[in-house]
């Protein structure tokens, strides 16, 4: 087959935090629409189950079972993506660690350290690694997710939500700064950075925070994934 007759390479999505919840739903939705997904998560079994679901619908995925607090593993991942594909069209960062709700004076140090390492520090480590891969793709886009559940109607962090609110607010501060910097440089020099706000979803993390909540009153991750991706496409074509 000549080069002119070959099918174009599918768009590439890097999903960090892909093993469950919204990350898994995004991976499945994108794969079903012809994207190749690089799925990153710590739990190998959950990634393999995700891969089975993707393949059952005719999609393709590359699994990367790594801990995103491992800087060397992240470097190897991004280098491998560069060597194999040369770009990332969409990076969706759904990886977080939400510690148990607790009074500020009783937060366990191990929970505090893990929340900061996964939610905040790993984001700061990944941005400079993934940014060149996004710049290499026309319309490269980074997608992040806010969590308004940490705040009350006045925008103040809720009581007992201090550790999670601090980690998530720190992540959002970093992301919003990157978004402003990228917008100032323009689409030819920087990726598009988008912050989405998912509706409350029936996930394991949500159930930890709101144990008495009826799942049927919450959005399904698959529906939110479809809605968020449709909004992205409406703003600027990504697929």
N, C-alpha and C positions, 0 to 999 in steps of 0.2 A: 504494500500500500504506500502510495506517495505521501509526502508530508502534507500536501494540500488537501488530501482526502481524509486525513486522520481527524478523529474527533478531538475537539479542544479539551484540554485538561479540565477536570471539574474544579470548581472553586474549593478552597481549603479553609476549614474552620478549626481553630484550636479552642477546645472547651476545657478550661481548668475547673475542677469540681464537677466532673461529668458522671459520677457513679450513681447519683440519685437526685430526686427533687427536680428543680428547674434546670440544672445543668444536664441531667440525663434527658429531660424532655426536649431541650434545645438540640442536643446531639441527634436524637431520633428524628425530630422534625426536619432538620437540615439534611440529614442523610437521605430521608425519604424524598427530598427535592433535588437530589443529584449532587449534593456536596460530599466531599470526602472529609471525614471528621477525625481529628487527632484528639482522642479522649484521655484526659489526665485525671487521675484520682489515686488515692492511696490504697484502696481496697481492690485487689486483683479479682476476687470472685464477682463483685458487683460490676466491674468493667466487662468481664466475660459475659455476664448476663445481658448487659447493654449491647455488646457486640452481637449476641445471638438475636436480639430483637431487631437490630439494624439489618442484619443479613437476611432475616426472615422477610423483610420488606424490600429486599433487593438493593440495600445500601451498602456502603463500605466504610470501614473505620480502621484506624491504627490505634492500638491501645498503649498507653504509657503509664504503667502502674508505679508512680513515684510519689514521694512526700514532697509537697511544694515548699517545705521549709529547708530542703536540702539544696543549697545553692549549686553545688556541683552537678546534681541531677538536672536542675533547670538549665544550666549552661549546656550540658550534653544534649538535652531535648531540643533546645533552640538551634544549636549547631546542626543537629541531625535534620531538623526541618529545613534549615537553610540549604544543606547539602543535597537533600532529596527533592525539595519543591521550590526553594528559592524565595518563598513568600508565605504570608498568611493573609487571607482575604478578610477573615473575621476572627477576632479573639473575644470570646465570651468568658468572663471571669466570674464564676459562681462559687469558687472555693472560699469557705469561711469556717471559722470555729466559733460557735456561740456558747459561751460558758453558762452554767446554771445561774438562774436569777439569785441574787444574794445581796444583803446589805453591803455597802461599800467597805465597812470595817471587817467583813467576814469572807471576802473573796479569797479562795484558795490560790496560793501562788502558782501552782501548776496550771490552774485554769486560766489565770491572768496571762502567764507566759505563753500558753498555747494560743489563746485568743489573739494576742498581739502578733505572734509569729506567723500564724496562718492568715489572719484577716488583714493585718496592716503591713508587716515587714515583707511578706512574700509578694504583695502587690508592688511595693517599692522596688523589690529585686527584679520582678518580671517586666515592669514597664520598659527599662532601658534594653532588656534582652529582646523583647517582642517588637518594640517600636521599629527597628530597621526592617523586620520581616513585613510589617504592615505598610511601611513606606514603599516596599518593593512591589506591592499589589495596587493596581488602580482602584481607588476608592477603599483602601484598607480601613477597617473599622474596629475599634475597641469598644466593647459593651460591658458595662458594669451595672450593679443593681443596688438601689437604695433600700433602706428598711425603715419606713416611718413608724413602725410599731414601737421603736425605742423612745419616741417622743410623744408628749401629750398634745392637746389642742393648741397650747401656747408655744409649742416648739421646744419645750424644756424636756430634758431626759427624765424618763419616769423613774420613780423610786424602785430600787432593786435591779434596775437595768444598767447600772453604772459601768460595769466591766464590758458588757457587750456594746453598750452605747459608745463608750470611749474608743473601742477598737474599730467599730463601724464608722463612727464620725471621723476618726483619723484617716481611714481609707478614703472616705468621700472627700475630705479636704485635699488629699493628694490627687485624686482623680479629677476633681473640679479644676485644680490648678493646671494639670496636664491638658485638660480640655481647653482652657483659656489660652494656654501657650500654643497649642496646635492650631486653634482657630486664628490666632494672630499671624502664624506663619503661612496659612493657606493650604488648600488641599494638595498642591503640587509638592509641598515640602514636609507635610506632617499628616499623620493619620487622623481620621475623624474619631472623636471620643464621644460616646453616648452614655448617658445615665438613664436607665429605665427604672420605673417603680412598679414592681409586680403587685397585683392584688393579693390579699391574704390567701395562701394556698394550703391545701391539705398535705403537709409534709411532716416528716419526723421531727424536724427542728421546731416547727410551729406547735406541734403537739406537746413538746417539752415545756414551752412557755405558756400554752393555753390548754391544759390537759382536759378541761371539761367541754371544750368546743366541739360542736357536731361537725364532722367532716363534710357532710352534705351541704353545709352552709358556706363552704369555702370553694375557691376556684381550683380547678385541676391544673397541675403543672403543665400538662400538654396543651391546655387551652391558653394559658398565659404565654407559653413559648410561641404558639402560633400568633397570638396578638402582638407580642413584642417584635417578632420578626417581620410581621406585616407592616408595623409602624416604621421599622427601619427601612424597609423597601420603599415605603411611600415617601420617606424623607429623601432618600437617595438610593438608587438601584444598587443592590449588593449581590444579586444573583442573576 
